[in-house]
Amino acid sequence: MSEQFVDQDPEGTQEWLDALEAVFSYEGSDKAQHIIETLIERARIHGVDIPYSANTPYCNTIAQGEESVYPGDLGLEGRIRAVLRWNAMAMVSAANKGSSVGGHIASYASSCTLYEVGMNHFFKGPNHEQGADMVFFQGHTAPGMYARSFMEGRLSEEQLRNYRQEVGGNGLPSYPHPWLMRDYWQFPTVSMGLGPLMAIYQARFMKYMTARGFAETEGRKVWAFLGDGEMDEPESRGALQLAQREKLDNLVFVINCNLQRLDGPVRGNDSIIQELEGVFRGAGWTVVKVIWGEGWDRLFNKDTSGKLIKRMGEVVDGEYQSYKANDGAFVREHFFGKYPETAALVADMTDDQIFRLTRGGHSPTKVYNAYKVASEAKGKPTVILAKTIKGYGMGPYGESANTAHNQKKLDAEGLKYFRTRFSVPFSNDELENKIPFYQPDKDSEIMQYMRSHREALGGYLPARNDESDQLPVPDLSTLKSITDGTGDREMSSTMAFVRILSVLLRDKSL
């Protein structure tokens, strides 16, 4: 719409808007979408220039009224995540207490909920009747996977204490790689950009195997967990259109949008979530944005002016990071305070309540509904853009700070803060010397919950099985047409290889 346009009939415009609201209320979003698309098509026939935009407002794709009820125990799962965050942090901090072997605390702290919703409700294991899902774990979140395996009894405390110290043969590698843990990691996902590209081709190969009758892969998903900064790698975006063209509805990208990379904001003066939405929608993917947690729903319901969504779309990533690096009073003044309408929305809230308004990637309910949509997708791949906080739970010791990615350990006061923040039962004296790991009793409610959910989904992950049926070796005479040669005419190596494959593919025993 032209910026110079002056609406001479605002009452008539409001009638159109009221009619649209009535369609949403009584006939649902599908009917409303049909009407809007039909109107746009008719407008273009009449020569109306409607600019294309691949972006939707800066809010959750799945509306509050469209959400399914969360199927798990939110309280228990919250306690599990608290223990996992502690053990992952303790592993990296302990390894760096007397040395500088490196590692990452903040990445898993931000993505823990994204993984745990999948582990408890979606990711199929090796014993599932449909077969296992394939999960490309983000490289810098490896400590979180080790922390879960420790609680499950699959890794020992000694192994955790030897994180990044593998010379003795009983340590844990920095990043996922099957050469380093052959029965554990399925895929290498570092260097950055390797995971997304391989995930696309893995999903395509699974479709190929089903189409050729070589394997039954229906019901299995390929999940790729990625970072928003990682999406700047050429490999990360290089095959997105292939995924749509091949209709890879077995593929799900989960991008942890904590808005930070190694040395600062991913997009300081822009919005990486909006940028990625445009890229993926333009490439034909289904895009599900998970930006705001449940606490914001009440504010959305109160916002009759539309100023809240307007304000959300105005703020750039650098400002969002500054809000989380300060406090509730700062957020009240600089975010809500721009418009009287938005300031009024939080007038009855304390500064602490404002600061506790969570991002969507830390809400199990919001994440679950996004995964549910992705699991039921048909005909195209899905990307989930989940907004999180880098170093979630680290508070003044790294949360949302530019240095969060390079935080390798916490000092004594930092450990106490983290302990209190996640209610891990250690005294101050226990934190003074050797940083402890927390292992609940094997018969505790937490452990029973974790085991029962993984058993229902077919077993533990990550897991790699390199055993396979031995293929019979065909007799050399099978390749007689090739070994005899072609007379005087030379055969290229490529042609010879293709002919060998053709012969082998016709072999019934293979």
N, C-alpha and C positions, 0 to 999 in steps of 0.2 A: 504494500500500500504506500502511496506517495506520502512523504512527510508533510507536504503542503495541504493534504486533503483535510477538509473541515466537514465533519458529519453534521449535516443540517437537520437530520431526523434521528437523534439518539434514541428516542422512544421506539421507533421502528426497528433500529438495530438491536435494542434490548429484547424486543419480541422474538427476533431470530435466535438470539442467545438463549432465551427462556425455552424456546421450542427445542433447541438442541439438548438443553438440560433435561427436558421431559423425556426425550428419546433415550438418553442415558439411563434415566431412572426407571422407565417402564419397559424398554425394549432391549437394553443392554448396549455394550460397546461395539459389538459386531454390526448391529443395525446403524448405529451412529457413524461408524467408519464407512459403511456402504453409502450412506447419504452424502457424507463429506466428499468421498471420492467421486461420486456421480456429479455433484455440484462443480467440483474442480474440472472434471472432464467437459461438462457443458460450458463452463466459463471459458475454457481454452478454445472451444469451437467458436465462441463469439469474439475471440481475439484478445481476451483478458490475459495479460502477462503475469503469470503467477510464478515467482521465483522458486526454484527447487531448493529444498533444504533437507539434508539427510539427518538433521538433528531434531530431537524432541526436547521438551523442557527439562531442566536440571532437577529431575525428581525420579522416583522409582518407576520402573516400567509397569510393575504389577501393583495395581491399586489396592488399598487396604481391604475394600469389600470383595476383592477377587481372590484373597489369600485362603489357602487351606489351613486347617488346624495342625499345629506341629505335633508329630506322632510320638515324640520322645519325652523323657523326663527332663525338663529344662533345668531344674535345680541340680540334679545329679550330673548332667552334662557340663554345667557351669563349674562344678567342683573338679571334674576330670580335666577341663581346660586349664584350670588354675594350677593343678599339679604338673600338667605337661609343660606349661609355660615356665614353671619353676625349674623343672629338671633340664629343659633345653637351655635355659639361661645358666644354670649351675654347671652344666657340662662345659660350656664355652668359657665361663669365668674361671673354673677350676683349671682348665688346660692352660690358661694365660696367667695364672697367679704368679708363677715363678719364671715365666718365659713369655715369648711373644709369638706363639704359633698361629695366631689369627683365629678367624671364625666369625660368625654373625649371630647376634642376639635379636636384633630389631626386626628382621624379616619374618621369622616365625612368630614373633610376638604379635605382628600385625595380621598374619594369615591363619592363626590357629583355628579360629571358628570356621573358616572356609574348608579346612581339612577335616575337622571333627564332624561337621554335619555330613560330609561325604562318608567318612569312616563308619559312622553309626547308622546311616540310612541309605546310602547309595552305592558305594564302591563294591562291586562283586569280587569275591576272592576266588582262588584256584579251584575250590570244590563246589562252586555254585553250579546248579544244573544247566544254566545257560552258558557257562564258561566265565572266565575272569575278565573283568574290565582291565584296561591298560592305562596306568596312571603315570604321566610324566610329571614328577615332583620337581618343583622349582629348586634349583641347586642350592641357593642360600638358606633354604628352610630345612636342610637335612638334619640339623640338631633336633627339630621337632619330631621327625620320623624315628630317630634313634630313641628319643624320650618315650614315645608311645611303645616301641618295641621292648624297652626296658621294663615298663609297667606290665607288659604282656608276658614277660619272662623269656623273651627271645634274645635279649642281649643282657650281658652281666654288668655290674657296677664297674668292674675292672676295665671293661671295654669302653664304657662312658668316660672313665678317668684317663683313658689313653686316646681321647679324641684328637685327631690330627697328629698322632704319635704312633705310627704303624711299623716302625723298624723292628720291634720285637715280635711282630706277628699277631698281636692281640689288641690292635687299636682300630679306630674308626676313621675312614677317609673323609676329607673335607666335603666332597660333593658326590652325587650319585654317579656310579659307573660300575657296570657288571664285571669289568676286569678286576676291580678292587674288592667287591663283595659278590661273588658269583651266584650265591643262592639268595640274594637279597635285592639288589638293584636290577631293574630290567633295562633301563635306558640311561645313557649319559645325557645330562641336560645342561652342562656347563662346558663350553663357552656359551654366553648368552646368545639367543637366537636359534640355537641348535634344537631345543625342545619343541618350539612351535612348528618348525619346518618338518621335523621327523614325525610329529604327531599327525600332521595332515597326510603324509605319505603312508603312515601306519594304518590310519582309518581307511584310506583308499585301497590299500592292499587287502584289508579284511573284507571290504566289499567285493573286490576281485575274486578272492578265494571262495566266497559264497556264490557269486555269479557263475564261476567255473565248476561248481560242484565239488571243490576240493575240501571245503570245511564249512561248518555251519556257524556263522558269527552273528546271526540276528539276536538282538537283545544285549549284545556286548557294546560297551562304550569305550571310547578313547578320551580320557580327561587330561588336558594339558594345563598345568598351573604355571602362570607366567607373571612377570613383573611389568608395571606400566613403563618403566624406563627401558626394559628389555625390548619393548615393542618398537623402539627406534632402530633396532638392528635390521639391516636389509633382509636377512633370512627370516625374520619374524613376520614380515608382511609379504614376502616374495611369492607365496603360493596361495594366498587367500581366495583368489578367484577360482583356482583349481578345486578348492573344497566345495564351493557353491556349484560349479559346473558338474562335478561328479556327484552332487546331491548327498554329501556326506553327513547324513543326519545321525550318524554314530559318533560324531566328533563334537566335543565341548571344550572351548577355551574358557578358563577362569582366570581373569586378569586382576591381580591384586593391586588396586589403584591406591597406594598409600601416598602418592604424589611426590615421592622422593626417589632419587637415584643415589649414586655413590657420593656425590659431592654437593648436593643441594636439590632444589625443586626440579621435577621433571619438566614442568611448564610453569615458570614463575609468573608470567604475565598472560597466561591463557589457561585453558582447561583441557587437560589430557583426556578426561572422560568424554567430553564432547567431541574432541578430535577423533578419538578411537571409535566412537559411535558412528561418526560420519564415514570413516574408512571401512568399517565392517558392514554397515548398511549399504554403502555403495558397492561393496563386493558381493552383496546378496545374502549375507548372513542374517539370522535372527539375533537381535541385540536385546539383552535384558540388563537394565541398569539397576544396581542395588546401592543406592546412595545414602538413604536416611533410615535410621532405626525407628523402633516403635514410638519412642518418645516424641518424635516429630509428628506422628499421626494426629495427635490432639491439636497441634498448632495448625496443621493443614485443615482440619475440620472447622477450626475457628476463623480461618482466613477467608472472609467473604469479599475482600477487596482485590485479591490476586497479587498483592504486594509481596507476600512471602516468596512465592515462586519467582517473581520478578527479581527480588533481591538475590535469591540463590543463583540466578543466571548471570547477574552482574559481577559477582565476586570471582576473582581469579584464584588460581591454586596457591600462589604465594601468600595471599591474604588468608585463605583457609588454613594454611599451615601456621600462620602467626596467631590465629585464634586459638589453636590447640597448644601452642607454645606459651600462652598466657593464662588467663583465668576467666571465670564467668562474667565478672564485671567488665572485662575488656570486650568479651563477645557481646554483652548487652549494649555497650556503647557503640562499638564499631560495626557490628553486623546488624543487630535489630534496631539500633538507634537511628539509622538513616531515614526511615519513614515513620511518621506517627502511628500508622496502622500496624507496622511490624513491632514497634516498641510496645504497643498496647497488648499484643499477643502474649508477651512474657511479663507483663506488669505484675501478675500474681505469682511469679516464680522467683525463687531465691537465686542468687548468683551461682550457688553450688548446683542447683537443679538445672540451670542453663548449661553449665559446663558438662554435666553428665548426659546431655543429649548425644546419643551415640551415632556413629556412622553405620551405614547399612551392612557393611562387611563384618561387623561385630554382633549382628543380630541373627541368632540361629533361625528364627522364624522367617526373616526376609531371605536369608541364604537358602533355606530349605525350599521355599516356593520358587526361587530362581532355578534350583537344581531340578525340581519337579517338572518345570516347563521344559528344561533342556532334555530331561530323560524321556519326555513324551513327544519330542520334536519329530516331524516327518518332512522329508524332502529337502532339508537344508541344514547346514551346521549352525551351532549356537555359540555365541560369545556372551559371557557374564562379566560385566564391568562392576566390580565390587569395591566400593570406597572404604578404606580403612585408615588407621593411624599407625604410622611407622613407629615401632617401639612401644606399642600399646601396653600400658601398665608400668612403664619405666618412670613415669612422672618427671621430676626435675633431673633425672639421671639419663635423659636421652629421648623421652617421648616427643615425637614430632620435631626434633631438633635436626639441623642440617648435618650434625655429626653422628646421627643415630646409626647409619649403616656401618660406620667404622668402629662402633662401640664393641670392644672385645671382652670387657669384664666390668663388674661393678665393685666399688670399694665397700668397706664395712657398712657405711651408712646407706649406700645404694642397695646392698643385700637386705638390710633391715626394712627398707621401704618396700622392696619387691615382696618380701616375706609377708608384711602386713597387708599390702595391697591385695594379695591373692590368698590370704588366710592359710598359709602353710605352717604346720605346727612345729616350728623350731624356735628355741630360745636364743637370746642374744649370745650366750656363751657358746652354743652349738655353731654359731656362724663365725666365731672368731678364728678358728684354726682351719681345718679341712672343710671346704664347702660341701654340705651334705646333700644327698639325693633323697627324695621322698618316695618310698615304695609302700603303698597301702597293703594291708593284710590280704592274702590271696582270696579269702572268703568274705571280704568286705563287700558292701553294697556297690561300691564303685567298680571293683574288679569283676564282680558278677555281671554287672551291666555291660562293661566293655566286652567281656567274653561272649555273652549271649548274643549281642548285636553282631559281632564278627562271625560267630558260628552261623547265625541266620543268613548272613551274606556270603557264606562260603569260605571262610578262613581269613588268615591274616595277610596284610599288605604293609609294606612292599614285600614281594616274594618273586623269586625267579626259579624256574625249573628248566634245566638244560638237558633233561633226559628226553629222548625221542625214539620212536620206532626205527629200527635199523632197516634201511632200504636195501633190497637185493641188488647186487652188482650184475648188470646184464653181461652176457657173453660178448666177447669182442666181435664175434661174427655179426652181431646186431648192427655194427657200424661198418659193415663190409663195403657198402656203397661209397663210403667216405674214405676208408683206408685204401681202397683200390685206386683212388684218384680219378681224375677226369681226362686222362690221356694227355694230349699236348697242351690243353688249356689250363692255365694256372687258376687256382682258387684262393681268394683272399682269406685271411684269418677270420674276418667277420662272417663271411659266407660259410666257412667250415663250422664255426661255432653255432650259427643258426641251424644248420642241417643236423648237427648233433642234438641240439635241443628238440628239433622236430621229431627225430627218431625216438628220443627218450620219452617224449610226451605221448607217443602212440603205444608205448610199452604198457600192457595191461597190468603187469606186476608192480609197476611204479605208480 
